[in-house]
Amino acid sequence: MIRVNGELIDPNLIEETFSRIKSEAEARLQVSCCERDGEFMKEAEQEVIDSIVIAQEAEQLHPKIPDDEIRERLEQTLKTYREHGASWDMLEAQRDQLRNECEANLRMEKLLADLTKDLADPTDGELRAFYDENRDDYRTVAEARCLHLVKFLDRHEDPIGLLERMRLIREDALEGGDFKEIAKRETEKESGEIDLDWITLDRPGNHFESMIFTMREGEVSPVVSYENALHLIKVTELKPSIITPFEDLREQLGERFSFHQRREALRAFAAQHRGKATVEQVNFGGGDED
């Protein structure tokens, strides 16, 4: 376990942070990142240590939060929980914990207000620069609407003959046949479903999606072997990925720029106080380790 200025960190908090960091990396890269677990764990530990240091400094700077502010925040919190279905019995059992959380949140808000009190509203130039630096964050996801037919390899004794059959079906579609009617007649999907509706480009490393999103509207795919089946697809509509224009995002950019400033202020504050913190690895089985 890790101890920061005498305060033990709950290992579950580090594990949760590690899981989030790893999941975000895998979603961003579209690959499994198990080989980077050590890197992610170090990042998670540092993030949690910084959060503890910030909270400890906030408590020193704002040791006493007025009772009326805590009471008002607690009432708002209880109301929100009730709106989401929490029972009064459960909330009463957790009232002290919720009160402590409200007090800690108020303390952090006051610290953040101290750190950002001199920050001015962003200028148009700053917003445009921020937009240009983060353009990919405002890119819409490409979508394609597809018709589809499938034949399952394990239902046929002659896979080579099945492939030839699929080639002929494709030739029929390429020579002007109605793909919708062909798919209705030929698909082996038990539901008979042939319309895949709108598909979003979520996994560019996926063989199926990478093929769909490199096709043109109206194009019929080659015969594709995927998950023990042979497939034919026709893309009927495409919505390409575009970057949302600056003017359509002005209000959102202002909010995100302010969030970015607050986050950077907290990071700088954590970096300033991190070096003064006493961080220890605690081994309860055999003593403490520095």
ChimeraX commands (.cxc) that place a marker at each C-alpha (Angstrom):
marker #1 position 0.00,0.00,0.00 radius 0.5
marker #1 position 0.98,3.63,-0.42 radius 0.5
marker #1 position 0.94,6.23,2.34 radius 0.5
marker #1 position 0.98,9.96,1.60 radius 0.5
marker #1 position 1.86,12.26,4.50 radius 0.5
marker #1 position 0.66,9.58,6.87 radius 0.5
marker #1 position -2.62,8.91,4.99 radius 0.5
marker #1 position -3.09,5.42,3.55 radius 0.5
marker #1 position -4.44,5.19,0.02 radius 0.5
marker #1 position -7.20,2.67,-0.59 radius 0.5
marker #1 position -5.77,0.15,-3.12 radius 0.5
marker #1 position -9.20,-0.05,-4.77 radius 0.5
marker #1 position -8.88,3.61,-5.72 radius 0.5
marker #1 position -5.62,2.92,-7.54 radius 0.5
marker #1 position -7.11,-0.14,-9.26 radius 0.5
marker #1 position -10.12,1.87,-10.43 radius 0.5
marker #1 position -7.86,4.62,-11.76 radius 0.5
marker #1 position -5.64,2.05,-13.49 radius 0.5
marker #1 position -8.68,0.45,-15.16 radius 0.5
marker #1 position -9.90,3.82,-16.40 radius 0.5
marker #1 position -6.51,4.84,-17.80 radius 0.5
marker #1 position -6.06,1.49,-19.54 radius 0.5
marker #1 position -9.61,1.50,-20.95 radius 0.5
marker #1 position -9.16,5.02,-22.31 radius 0.5
marker #1 position -5.89,4.05,-24.00 radius 0.5
marker #1 position -7.40,0.91,-25.54 radius 0.5
marker #1 position -10.44,2.83,-26.79 radius 0.5
marker #1 position -8.20,5.51,-28.29 radius 0.5
marker #1 position -5.75,3.07,-29.93 radius 0.5
marker #1 position -8.29,0.30,-30.73 radius 0.5
marker #1 position -5.83,-2.35,-29.48 radius 0.5
marker #1 position -5.24,-4.29,-26.30 radius 0.5
marker #1 position -2.55,-2.63,-24.21 radius 0.5
marker #1 position -1.72,-5.39,-21.69 radius 0.5
marker #1 position 1.99,-4.98,-22.37 radius 0.5
marker #1 position 1.71,-1.42,-21.02 radius 0.5
marker #1 position 0.11,-2.39,-17.68 radius 0.5
marker #1 position 3.20,-1.35,-15.73 radius 0.5
marker #1 position 3.17,2.08,-17.34 radius 0.5
marker #1 position -0.54,2.52,-16.67 radius 0.5
marker #1 position -0.14,1.43,-13.04 radius 0.5
marker #1 position 2.59,4.02,-12.43 radius 0.5
marker #1 position 0.40,6.67,-14.03 radius 0.5
marker #1 position -2.55,5.61,-11.86 radius 0.5
marker #1 position -0.47,5.70,-8.68 radius 0.5
marker #1 position 0.84,9.18,-9.50 radius 0.5
marker #1 position -2.64,10.47,-10.33 radius 0.5
marker #1 position -4.05,9.18,-7.03 radius 0.5
marker #1 position -1.07,10.48,-5.04 radius 0.5
marker #1 position -1.55,13.91,-6.62 radius 0.5
marker #1 position -5.27,13.86,-5.77 radius 0.5
marker #1 position -4.45,13.06,-2.13 radius 0.5
marker #1 position -1.82,15.82,-1.97 radius 0.5
marker #1 position -4.29,18.32,-3.41 radius 0.5
marker #1 position -7.01,17.26,-0.95 radius 0.5
marker #1 position -4.60,17.55,1.98 radius 0.5
marker #1 position -3.49,21.01,0.91 radius 0.5
marker #1 position -7.12,22.06,0.44 radius 0.5
marker #1 position -7.87,20.96,4.00 radius 0.5
marker #1 position -5.00,23.05,5.32 radius 0.5
marker #1 position -6.05,26.13,3.35 radius 0.5
marker #1 position -9.78,25.75,4.10 radius 0.5
marker #1 position -9.96,23.81,7.37 radius 0.5
marker #1 position -13.43,25.01,8.32 radius 0.5
marker #1 position -16.34,25.04,5.88 radius 0.5
marker #1 position -19.43,26.92,7.16 radius 0.5
marker #1 position -22.14,24.58,8.39 radius 0.5
marker #1 position -24.84,26.28,6.33 radius 0.5
marker #1 position -22.90,25.63,3.11 radius 0.5
marker #1 position -22.42,21.96,4.01 radius 0.5
marker #1 position -26.08,21.63,4.97 radius 0.5
marker #1 position -27.26,23.19,1.70 radius 0.5
marker #1 position -24.99,20.96,-0.38 radius 0.5
marker #1 position -26.05,17.87,1.58 radius 0.5
marker #1 position -29.73,18.65,0.97 radius 0.5
marker #1 position -29.04,19.01,-2.75 radius 0.5
marker #1 position -27.16,15.71,-2.75 radius 0.5
marker #1 position -29.94,13.86,-0.90 radius 0.5
marker #1 position -32.53,15.28,-3.30 radius 0.5
marker #1 position -30.51,14.10,-6.30 radius 0.5
marker #1 position -30.14,10.60,-4.86 radius 0.5
marker #1 position -33.87,10.48,-4.13 radius 0.5
marker #1 position -34.66,11.49,-7.71 radius 0.5
marker #1 position -32.58,8.53,-8.85 radius 0.5
marker #1 position -34.49,6.08,-6.67 radius 0.5
marker #1 position -32.44,5.89,-3.46 radius 0.5
marker #1 position -34.48,5.09,-0.35 radius 0.5
marker #1 position -34.56,7.33,2.73 radius 0.5
marker #1 position -33.37,4.42,4.88 radius 0.5
marker #1 position -30.26,3.97,2.74 radius 0.5
marker #1 position -29.56,7.71,2.68 radius 0.5
marker #1 position -29.99,8.01,6.43 radius 0.5
marker #1 position -27.53,5.15,6.94 radius 0.5
marker #1 position -25.01,6.98,4.77 radius 0.5
marker #1 position -25.77,10.52,5.93 radius 0.5
marker #1 position -22.46,11.02,7.77 radius 0.5
marker #1 position -20.45,9.72,4.82 radius 0.5
marker #1 position -22.39,11.92,2.39 radius 0.5
marker #1 position -21.90,14.93,4.64 radius 0.5
marker #1 position -18.15,14.33,4.71 radius 0.5
marker #1 position -18.10,14.03,0.93 radius 0.5
marker #1 position -20.03,17.28,0.56 radius 0.5
marker #1 position -17.60,19.04,2.88 radius 0.5
marker #1 position -14.60,17.68,0.93 radius 0.5
marker #1 position -16.15,18.75,-2.39 radius 0.5
marker #1 position -16.81,22.26,-1.10 radius 0.5
marker #1 position -13.25,22.47,0.16 radius 0.5
marker #1 position -11.92,21.48,-3.26 radius 0.5
marker #1 position -14.18,23.99,-4.98 radius 0.5
marker #1 position -12.83,26.76,-2.77 radius 0.5
marker #1 position -9.25,25.72,-3.50 radius 0.5
marker #1 position -9.96,25.69,-7.23 radius 0.5
marker #1 position -11.57,29.12,-6.97 radius 0.5
marker #1 position -8.39,30.38,-5.28 radius 0.5
marker #1 position -6.22,28.92,-8.04 radius 0.5
marker #1 position -8.28,30.31,-10.91 radius 0.5
marker #1 position -9.45,33.67,-9.52 radius 0.5
marker #1 position -7.08,35.61,-11.77 radius 0.5
marker #1 position -7.93,33.74,-14.97 radius 0.5
marker #1 position -9.70,35.89,-17.53 radius 0.5
marker #1 position -12.35,34.71,-19.96 radius 0.5
marker #1 position -10.71,33.30,-23.10 radius 0.5
marker #1 position -10.33,35.60,-26.09 radius 0.5
marker #1 position -11.57,34.62,-29.52 radius 0.5
marker #1 position -7.97,34.00,-30.54 radius 0.5
marker #1 position -7.35,31.69,-27.58 radius 0.5
marker #1 position -10.50,29.72,-28.37 radius 0.5
marker #1 position -9.52,29.34,-32.01 radius 0.5
marker #1 position -6.02,28.20,-31.04 radius 0.5
marker #1 position -7.54,25.71,-28.58 radius 0.5
marker #1 position -9.89,24.47,-31.32 radius 0.5
marker #1 position -7.00,24.01,-33.76 radius 0.5
marker #1 position -4.95,22.09,-31.18 radius 0.5
marker #1 position -7.84,19.71,-30.48 radius 0.5
marker #1 position -9.51,19.45,-33.89 radius 0.5
marker #1 position -9.68,15.65,-33.80 radius 0.5
marker #1 position -11.82,15.84,-30.67 radius 0.5
marker #1 position -14.52,17.54,-32.73 radius 0.5
marker #1 position -14.51,15.04,-35.56 radius 0.5
marker #1 position -17.82,13.27,-36.11 radius 0.5
marker #1 position -17.84,9.48,-36.43 radius 0.5
marker #1 position -18.25,8.08,-39.92 radius 0.5
marker #1 position -21.42,6.05,-40.48 radius 0.5
marker #1 position -22.51,3.63,-43.17 radius 0.5
marker #1 position -25.85,1.98,-43.87 radius 0.5
marker #1 position -25.51,-1.49,-45.31 radius 0.5
marker #1 position -27.42,-4.41,-46.74 radius 0.5
marker #1 position -25.96,-7.78,-45.92 radius 0.5
marker #1 position -26.22,-11.47,-46.71 radius 0.5
marker #1 position -24.39,-14.28,-44.99 radius 0.5
marker #1 position -23.79,-17.99,-45.49 radius 0.5
marker #1 position -22.36,-20.08,-42.67 radius 0.5
marker #1 position -19.45,-22.36,-43.50 radius 0.5
marker #1 position -20.44,-25.04,-40.97 radius 0.5
marker #1 position -23.76,-25.55,-42.77 radius 0.5
marker #1 position -22.07,-26.60,-46.01 radius 0.5
marker #1 position -20.01,-29.70,-46.71 radius 0.5
marker #1 position -18.22,-28.12,-49.68 radius 0.5
marker #1 position -16.65,-24.76,-48.65 radius 0.5
marker #1 position -15.04,-24.32,-52.06 radius 0.5
marker #1 position -18.40,-24.82,-53.74 radius 0.5
marker #1 position -19.94,-22.34,-51.28 radius 0.5
marker #1 position -17.32,-19.74,-52.16 radius 0.5
marker #1 position -18.10,-20.25,-55.86 radius 0.5
marker #1 position -21.79,-19.82,-55.09 radius 0.5
marker #1 position -21.08,-16.53,-53.32 radius 0.5
marker #1 position -18.99,-15.39,-56.29 radius 0.5
marker #1 position -21.93,-15.98,-58.60 radius 0.5
marker #1 position -24.29,-14.15,-56.25 radius 0.5
marker #1 position -21.90,-11.21,-56.25 radius 0.5
marker #1 position -21.69,-11.28,-60.06 radius 0.5
marker #1 position -25.49,-11.11,-60.18 radius 0.5
marker #1 position -25.46,-8.02,-57.95 radius 0.5
marker #1 position -22.65,-6.37,-59.92 radius 0.5
marker #1 position -24.51,-6.93,-63.19 radius 0.5
marker #1 position -27.52,-4.99,-61.97 radius 0.5
marker #1 position -29.44,-7.42,-59.83 radius 0.5
marker #1 position -31.45,-5.99,-56.93 radius 0.5
marker #1 position -29.15,-6.63,-53.96 radius 0.5
marker #1 position -32.02,-6.32,-51.51 radius 0.5
marker #1 position -34.00,-9.06,-53.19 radius 0.5
marker #1 position -30.89,-11.19,-53.69 radius 0.5
marker #1 position -30.04,-10.87,-49.99 radius 0.5
marker #1 position -33.58,-11.78,-48.93 radius 0.5
marker #1 position -33.40,-14.89,-51.07 radius 0.5
marker #1 position -29.88,-16.00,-50.25 radius 0.5
marker #1 position -29.11,-15.07,-46.65 radius 0.5
marker #1 position -28.88,-17.85,-44.09 radius 0.5
marker #1 position -29.43,-15.63,-41.08 radius 0.5
marker #1 position -32.29,-17.21,-39.16 radius 0.5
marker #1 position -34.04,-13.89,-38.59 radius 0.5
marker #1 position -33.86,-13.13,-42.30 radius 0.5
marker #1 position -32.48,-9.70,-41.41 radius 0.5
marker #1 position -30.58,-8.09,-44.27 radius 0.5
marker #1 position -30.54,-4.41,-43.26 radius 0.5
marker #1 position -27.69,-3.70,-40.83 radius 0.5
marker #1 position -29.01,-0.16,-40.36 radius 0.5
marker #1 position -26.41,2.51,-39.54 radius 0.5
marker #1 position -22.99,1.25,-38.49 radius 0.5
marker #1 position -20.50,3.61,-36.86 radius 0.5
marker #1 position -16.75,3.35,-37.35 radius 0.5
marker #1 position -15.79,2.28,-33.85 radius 0.5
marker #1 position -13.07,-0.30,-34.54 radius 0.5
marker #1 position -10.86,0.59,-37.52 radius 0.5
marker #1 position -8.72,-2.47,-36.72 radius 0.5
marker #1 position -11.75,-4.75,-37.20 radius 0.5
marker #1 position -11.61,-6.49,-40.59 radius 0.5
marker #1 position -15.33,-6.08,-41.21 radius 0.5
marker #1 position -15.50,-2.38,-40.37 radius 0.5
marker #1 position -12.28,-1.49,-42.18 radius 0.5
marker #1 position -13.74,-2.96,-45.36 radius 0.5
marker #1 position -17.11,-1.20,-45.04 radius 0.5
marker #1 position -15.56,2.21,-44.46 radius 0.5
marker #1 position -13.24,1.98,-47.44 radius 0.5
marker #1 position -16.12,1.26,-49.83 radius 0.5
marker #1 position -18.05,3.79,-51.91 radius 0.5
marker #1 position -21.78,4.42,-51.62 radius 0.5
marker #1 position -23.62,1.86,-53.74 radius 0.5
marker #1 position -20.62,-0.48,-53.92 radius 0.5
marker #1 position -20.91,-4.25,-53.40 radius 0.5
marker #1 position -18.10,-5.79,-51.39 radius 0.5
marker #1 position -15.93,-8.74,-52.34 radius 0.5
marker #1 position -16.85,-12.01,-50.67 radius 0.5
marker #1 position -15.53,-11.70,-47.12 radius 0.5
marker #1 position -14.68,-14.56,-44.76 radius 0.5
marker #1 position -15.43,-13.46,-41.19 radius 0.5
marker #1 position -16.32,-15.41,-38.03 radius 0.5
marker #1 position -16.78,-18.76,-39.81 radius 0.5
marker #1 position -19.08,-17.34,-42.44 radius 0.5
marker #1 position -18.98,-15.79,-45.90 radius 0.5
marker #1 position -20.47,-12.32,-46.30 radius 0.5
marker #1 position -21.55,-9.92,-49.01 radius 0.5
marker #1 position -22.31,-6.30,-48.21 radius 0.5
marker #1 position -23.68,-3.38,-50.14 radius 0.5
marker #1 position -23.18,0.11,-48.76 radius 0.5
marker #1 position -26.38,2.03,-49.48 radius 0.5
marker #1 position -25.59,5.32,-47.70 radius 0.5
marker #1 position -22.51,6.98,-46.23 radius 0.5
marker #1 position -22.06,9.77,-43.71 radius 0.5
marker #1 position -18.38,10.73,-43.83 radius 0.5
marker #1 position -16.45,11.89,-40.81 radius 0.5
marker #1 position -16.19,15.68,-40.66 radius 0.5
marker #1 position -14.72,18.19,-38.22 radius 0.5
marker #1 position -17.47,20.32,-36.69 radius 0.5
marker #1 position -16.90,23.98,-37.63 radius 0.5
marker #1 position -15.59,26.38,-34.99 radius 0.5
marker #1 position -18.69,28.58,-35.03 radius 0.5
marker #1 position -20.94,25.62,-34.19 radius 0.5
marker #1 position -18.80,24.86,-31.14 radius 0.5
marker #1 position -18.13,28.32,-29.73 radius 0.5
marker #1 position -20.14,27.86,-26.51 radius 0.5
marker #1 position -18.89,24.32,-25.95 radius 0.5
marker #1 position -15.31,25.44,-26.60 radius 0.5
marker #1 position -15.61,28.14,-23.94 radius 0.5
marker #1 position -16.73,25.58,-21.36 radius 0.5
marker #1 position -14.05,23.10,-22.36 radius 0.5
marker #1 position -11.33,25.77,-22.38 radius 0.5
marker #1 position -12.31,26.76,-18.84 radius 0.5
marker #1 position -12.25,23.11,-17.77 radius 0.5
marker #1 position -8.78,22.77,-19.35 radius 0.5
marker #1 position -7.57,25.81,-17.43 radius 0.5
marker #1 position -8.90,24.46,-14.12 radius 0.5
marker #1 position -7.32,21.07,-14.75 radius 0.5
marker #1 position -3.96,22.63,-15.60 radius 0.5
marker #1 position -4.14,24.81,-12.50 radius 0.5
marker #1 position -4.67,21.71,-10.33 radius 0.5
marker #1 position -1.84,19.87,-12.07 radius 0.5
marker #1 position 0.52,22.77,-11.48 radius 0.5
marker #1 position -0.58,22.96,-7.85 radius 0.5
marker #1 position 0.00,19.21,-7.42 radius 0.5
marker #1 position 3.43,19.45,-9.02 radius 0.5
marker #1 position 4.32,22.34,-6.72 radius 0.5
marker #1 position 3.45,20.37,-3.56 radius 0.5
marker #1 position 4.34,16.84,-4.69 radius 0.5
marker #1 position 8.01,17.25,-3.88 radius 0.5
marker #1 position 7.24,18.25,-0.30 radius 0.5
marker #1 position 4.99,15.24,0.32 radius 0.5
marker #1 position 6.18,12.14,2.16 radius 0.5
marker #1 position 5.22,9.15,0.02 radius 0.5
marker #1 position 5.89,5.69,1.44 radius 0.5
marker #1 position 5.36,2.13,0.27 radius 0.5
marker #1 position 3.86,0.30,3.23 radius 0.5
marker #1 position 4.40,-3.43,3.73 radius 0.5
marker #1 position 2.26,-4.54,6.64 radius 0.5
marker #1 position 3.78,-7.99,6.53 radius 0.5
marker #1 position 7.36,-6.88,7.04 radius 0.5
marker #1 position 7.58,-3.22,8.01 radius 0.5
marker #1 position 7.58,-0.02,6.01 radius 0.5
marker #1 position 9.64,0.62,2.92 radius 0.5
marker #1 position 10.63,4.12,1.74 radius 0.5
marker link #1:1,2 radius 0.2
marker link #1:2,3 radius 0.2
marker link #1:3,4 radius 0.2
marker link #1:4,5 radius 0.2
marker link #1:5,6 radius 0.2
marker link #1:6,7 radius 0.2
marker link #1:7,8 radius 0.2
marker link #1:8,9 radius 0.2
marker link #1:9,10 radius 0.2
marker link #1:10,11 radius 0.2
marker link #1:11,12 radius 0.2
marker link #1:12,13 radius 0.2
marker link #1:13,14 radius 0.2
marker link #1:14,15 radius 0.2
marker link #1:15,16 radius 0.2
marker link #1:16,17 radius 0.2
marker link #1:17,18 radius 0.2
marker link #1:18,19 radius 0.2
marker link #1:19,20 radius 0.2
marker link #1:20,21 radius 0.2
marker link #1:21,22 radius 0.2
marker link #1:22,23 radius 0.2
marker link #1:23,24 radius 0.2
marker link #1:24,25 radius 0.2
marker link #1:25,26 radius 0.2
marker link #1:26,27 radius 0.2
marker link #1:27,28 radius 0.2
marker link #1:28,29 radius 0.2
marker link #1:29,30 radius 0.2
marker link #1:30,31 radius 0.2
marker link #1:31,32 radius 0.2
marker link #1:32,33 radius 0.2
marker link #1:33,34 radius 0.2
marker link #1:34,35 radius 0.2
marker link #1:35,36 radius 0.2
marker link #1:36,37 radius 0.2
marker link #1:37,38 radius 0.2
marker link #1:38,39 radius 0.2
marker link #1:39,40 radius 0.2
marker link #1:40,41 radius 0.2
marker link #1:41,42 radius 0.2
marker link #1:42,43 radius 0.2
marker link #1:43,44 radius 0.2
marker link #1:44,45 radius 0.2
marker link #1:45,46 radius 0.2
marker link #1:46,47 radius 0.2
marker link #1:47,48 radius 0.2
marker link #1:48,49 radius 0.2
marker link #1:49,50 radius 0.2
marker link #1:50,51 radius 0.2
marker link #1:51,52 radius 0.2
marker link #1:52,53 radius 0.2
marker link #1:53,54 radius 0.2
marker link #1:54,55 radius 0.2
marker link #1:55,56 radius 0.2
marker link #1:56,57 radius 0.2
marker link #1:57,58 radius 0.2
marker link #1:58,59 radius 0.2
marker link #1:59,60 radius 0.2
marker link #1:60,61 radius 0.2
marker link #1:61,62 radius 0.2
marker link #1:62,63 radius 0.2
marker link #1:63,64 radius 0.2
marker link #1:64,65 radius 0.2
marker link #1:65,66 radius 0.2
marker link #1:66,67 radius 0.2
marker link #1:67,68 radius 0.2
marker link #1:68,69 radius 0.2
marker link #1:69,70 radius 0.2
marker link #1:70,71 radius 0.2
marker link #1:71,72 radius 0.2
marker link #1:72,73 radius 0.2
marker link #1:73,74 radius 0.2
marker link #1:74,75 radius 0.2
marker link #1:75,76 radius 0.2
marker link #1:76,77 radius 0.2
marker link #1:77,78 radius 0.2
marker link #1:78,79 radius 0.2
marker link #1:79,80 radius 0.2
marker link #1:80,81 radius 0.2
marker link #1:81,82 radius 0.2
marker link #1:82,83 radius 0.2
marker link #1:83,84 radius 0.2
marker link #1:84,85 radius 0.2
marker link #1:85,86 radius 0.2
marker link #1:86,87 radius 0.2
marker link #1:87,88 radius 0.2
marker link #1:88,89 radius 0.2
marker link #1:89,90 radius 0.2
marker link #1:90,91 radius 0.2
marker link #1:91,92 radius 0.2
marker link #1:92,93 radius 0.2
marker link #1:93,94 radius 0.2
marker link #1:94,95 radius 0.2
marker link #1:95,96 radius 0.2
marker link #1:96,97 radius 0.2
marker link #1:97,98 radius 0.2
marker link #1:98,99 radius 0.2
marker link #1:99,100 radius 0.2
marker link #1:100,101 radius 0.2
marker link #1:101,102 radius 0.2
marker link #1:102,103 radius 0.2
marker link #1:103,104 radius 0.2
marker link #1:104,105 radius 0.2
marker link #1:105,106 radius 0.2
marker link #1:106,107 radius 0.2
marker link #1:107,108 radius 0.2
marker link #1:108,109 radius 0.2
marker link #1:109,110 radius 0.2
marker link #1:110,111 radius 0.2
marker link #1:111,112 radius 0.2
marker link #1:112,113 radius 0.2
marker link #1:113,114 radius 0.2
marker link #1:114,115 radius 0.2
marker link #1:115,116 radius 0.2
marker link #1:116,117 radius 0.2
marker link #1:117,118 radius 0.2
marker link #1:118,119 radius 0.2
marker link #1:119,120 radius 0.2
marker link #1:120,121 radius 0.2
marker link #1:121,122 radius 0.2
marker link #1:122,123 radius 0.2
marker link #1:123,124 radius 0.2
marker link #1:124,125 radius 0.2
marker link #1:125,126 radius 0.2
marker link #1:126,127 radius 0.2
marker link #1:127,128 radius 0.2
marker link #1:128,129 radius 0.2
marker link #1:129,130 radius 0.2
marker link #1:130,131 radius 0.2
marker link #1:131,132 radius 0.2
marker link #1:132,133 radius 0.2
marker link #1:133,134 radius 0.2
marker link #1:134,135 radius 0.2
marker link #1:135,136 radius 0.2
marker link #1:136,137 radius 0.2
marker link #1:137,138 radius 0.2
marker link #1:138,139 radius 0.2
marker link #1:139,140 radius 0.2
marker link #1:140,141 radius 0.2
marker link #1:141,142 radius 0.2
marker link #1:142,143 radius 0.2
marker link #1:143,144 radius 0.2
marker link #1:144,145 radius 0.2
marker link #1:145,146 radius 0.2
marker link #1:146,147 radius 0.2
marker link #1:147,148 radius 0.2
marker link #1:148,149 radius 0.2
marker link #1:149,150 radius 0.2
marker link #1:150,151 radius 0.2
marker link #1:151,152 radius 0.2
marker link #1:152,153 radius 0.2
marker link #1:153,154 radius 0.2
marker link #1:154,155 radius 0.2
marker link #1:155,156 radius 0.2
marker link #1:156,157 radius 0.2
marker link #1:157,158 radius 0.2
marker link #1:158,159 radius 0.2
marker link #1:159,160 radius 0.2
marker link #1:160,161 radius 0.2
marker link #1:161,162 radius 0.2
marker link #1:162,163 radius 0.2
marker link #1:163,164 radius 0.2
marker link #1:164,165 radius 0.2
marker link #1:165,166 radius 0.2
marker link #1:166,167 radius 0.2
marker link #1:167,168 radius 0.2
marker link #1:168,169 radius 0.2
marker link #1:169,170 radius 0.2
marker link #1:170,171 radius 0.2
marker link #1:171,172 radius 0.2
marker link #1:172,173 radius 0.2
marker link #1:173,174 radius 0.2
marker link #1:174,175 radius 0.2
marker link #1:175,176 radius 0.2
marker link #1:176,177 radius 0.2
marker link #1:177,178 radius 0.2
marker link #1:178,179 radius 0.2
marker link #1:179,180 radius 0.2
marker link #1:180,181 radius 0.2
marker link #1:181,182 radius 0.2
marker link #1:182,183 radius 0.2
marker link #1:183,184 radius 0.2
marker link #1:184,185 radius 0.2
marker link #1:185,186 radius 0.2
marker link #1:186,187 radius 0.2
marker link #1:187,188 radius 0.2
marker link #1:188,189 radius 0.2
marker link #1:189,190 radius 0.2
marker link #1:190,191 radius 0.2
marker link #1:191,192 radius 0.2
marker link #1:192,193 radius 0.2
marker link #1:193,194 radius 0.2
marker link #1:194,195 radius 0.2
marker link #1:195,196 radius 0.2
marker link #1:196,197 radius 0.2
marker link #1:197,198 radius 0.2
marker link #1:198,199 radius 0.2
marker link #1:199,200 radius 0.2
marker link #1:200,201 radius 0.2
marker link #1:201,202 radius 0.2
marker link #1:202,203 radius 0.2
marker link #1:203,204 radius 0.2
marker link #1:204,205 radius 0.2
marker link #1:205,206 radius 0.2
marker link #1:206,207 radius 0.2
marker link #1:207,208 radius 0.2
marker link #1:208,209 radius 0.2
marker link #1:209,210 radius 0.2
marker link #1:210,211 radius 0.2
marker link #1:211,212 radius 0.2
marker link #1:212,213 radius 0.2
marker link #1:213,214 radius 0.2
marker link #1:214,215 radius 0.2
marker link #1:215,216 radius 0.2
marker link #1:216,217 radius 0.2
marker link #1:217,218 radius 0.2
marker link #1:218,219 radius 0.2
marker link #1:219,220 radius 0.2
marker link #1:220,221 radius 0.2
marker link #1:221,222 radius 0.2
marker link #1:222,223 radius 0.2
marker link #1:223,224 radius 0.2
marker link #1:224,225 radius 0.2
marker link #1:225,226 radius 0.2
marker link #1:226,227 radius 0.2
marker link #1:227,228 radius 0.2
marker link #1:228,229 radius 0.2
marker link #1:229,230 radius 0.2
marker link #1:230,231 radius 0.2
marker link #1:231,232 radius 0.2
marker link #1:232,233 radius 0.2
marker link #1:233,234 radius 0.2
marker link #1:234,235 radius 0.2
marker link #1:235,236 radius 0.2
marker link #1:236,237 radius 0.2
marker link #1:237,238 radius 0.2
marker link #1:238,239 radius 0.2
marker link #1:239,240 radius 0.2
marker link #1:240,241 radius 0.2
marker link #1:241,242 radius 0.2
marker link #1:242,243 radius 0.2
marker link #1:243,244 radius 0.2
marker link #1:244,245 radius 0.2
marker link #1:245,246 radius 0.2
marker link #1:246,247 radius 0.2
marker link #1:247,248 radius 0.2
marker link #1:248,249 radius 0.2
marker link #1:249,250 radius 0.2
marker link #1:250,251 radius 0.2
marker link #1:251,252 radius 0.2
marker link #1:252,253 radius 0.2
marker link #1:253,254 radius 0.2
marker link #1:254,255 radius 0.2
marker link #1:255,256 radius 0.2
marker link #1:256,257 radius 0.2
marker link #1:257,258 radius 0.2
marker link #1:258,259 radius 0.2
marker link #1:259,260 radius 0.2
marker link #1:260,261 radius 0.2
marker link #1:261,262 radius 0.2
marker link #1:262,263 radius 0.2
marker link #1:263,264 radius 0.2
marker link #1:264,265 radius 0.2
marker link #1:265,266 radius 0.2
marker link #1:266,267 radius 0.2
marker link #1:267,268 radius 0.2
marker link #1:268,269 radius 0.2
marker link #1:269,270 radius 0.2
marker link #1:270,271 radius 0.2
marker link #1:271,272 radius 0.2
marker link #1:272,273 radius 0.2
marker link #1:273,274 radius 0.2
marker link #1:274,275 radius 0.2
marker link #1:275,276 radius 0.2
marker link #1:276,277 radius 0.2
marker link #1:277,278 radius 0.2
marker link #1:278,279 radius 0.2
marker link #1:279,280 radius 0.2
marker link #1:280,281 radius 0.2
marker link #1:281,282 radius 0.2
marker link #1:282,283 radius 0.2
marker link #1:283,284 radius 0.2
marker link #1:284,285 radius 0.2
marker link #1:285,286 radius 0.2
marker link #1:286,287 radius 0.2
marker link #1:287,288 radius 0.2
marker link #1:288,289 radius 0.2
marker link #1:289,290 radius 0.2
view
